[in-house]
Amino acid sequence: MTNAISQAHSLDQVVEIINSDNPAEYAGGTDLRSSEVMAGQYGWEAALESGYTSDKTIEAQLDILRDAGAEFDFREALDCAIALKNASRPAARTLREYIDEEFYGSNRDFAAAQGVQPPQVTQWLNKDFIVVNESLYSPRRELKK
C-alpha cells in the first residue's frame, strides 16, 4: 500500500494522486503502483473507516472516487480492494462480527442470503457459531491442554 493514499487529506487529493502521470512523486520517489491499485487501496481504507466493510460498501467508495474524477479500471480496482480486505481479516470471526461487517448488522438480510429464516440465525448466534473463510462452523467442545 502507498502512504500517499493513506495520508491524503481530501478526496480531491486522492483523485490527483491517482490521475497523476507520475504517482511516484506523491509516494516517495520510487512507488510505481497503478491507478487501479491505488484506487483499490482508497476503496478499502474508506470502507474500513466507515465501519462497513462489505463488498458493496467498497464498490460504493469506488463509485464516489470515480464520480470525483479519478480514472481507473473499476473491476480491477475492486479486485485489488477485495484482496486487501481478505488479507486483513482474521482467519476466524464470530458470526456476529461477520453479519456486522458483511450485512450491515442485519440478521434478516443475512438469513435471506443464506436461505434460512431469521430465527435460525438467532440460534446460530446464541450457540456461538463462527465464520472461517466464508464457511459457518459450530463449536463442538472446548479443547483441553
Residue pairs with C-beta under 8 A, 6 or more apart in sequence:
1 41
1 84
2 23
2 26
2 27
2 31
2 33
2 37
2 38
2 41
3 27
3 28
4 17
4 23
4 26
4 27
4 28
4 31
4 38
5 14
5 17
5 38
5 41
5 42
5 45
6 41
6 45
8 14
8 17
11 64
11 65
11 68
12 68
14 38
14 42
14 65
14 68
14 70
15 65
15 68
15 69
15 70
17 23
17 26
17 27
17 38
18 35
18 38
18 39
18 42
18 65
18 70
18 71
18 72
19 35
19 69
19 70
19 71
20 26
23 31
23 32
23 33
23 35
23 38
24 30
24 31
24 32
27 33
34 72
34 76
35 70
35 71
35 72
35 77
36 72
36 73
36 76
36 77
36 80
37 77
37 80
38 72
39 62
39 65
39 70
39 72
39 77
39 80
39 81
40 62
40 76
40 77
40 78
40 79
40 80
40 81
40 82
40 83
40 84
41 80
41 81
41 84
42 61
42 62
42 65
43 58
43 59
43 61
43 62
43 65
43 77
43 78
43 81
44 53
44 58
44 80
44 81
44 82
44 84
44 85
44 88
46 61
46 64
46 65
47 53
47 54
47 57
47 58
47 60
47 61
47 81
47 85
48 88
50 57
50 61
52 101
52 104
53 85
53 101
53 102
54 101
54 102
54 103
54 104
55 78
55 82
55 85
58 78
58 81
58 82
58 85
59 78
61 81
62 74
62 77
62 78
62 81
65 72
66 72
66 74
91 132
91 133
92 130
92 131
92 132
93 101
93 130
93 131
93 132
94 128
94 129
94 130
94 131
95 121
95 124
95 125
95 128
95 129
95 130
95 131
95 136
96 125
97 131
98 110
98 131
99 105
99 106
99 107
99 110
99 121
102 110
103 109
103 110
103 113
107 118
107 121
107 122
107 125
108 118
110 121
111 117
111 118
111 120
111 121
114 121
124 136
124 138
127 138
127 139
128 138
128 139
129 136
129 137
129 138
129 139
130 136
130 137
130 139
131 137
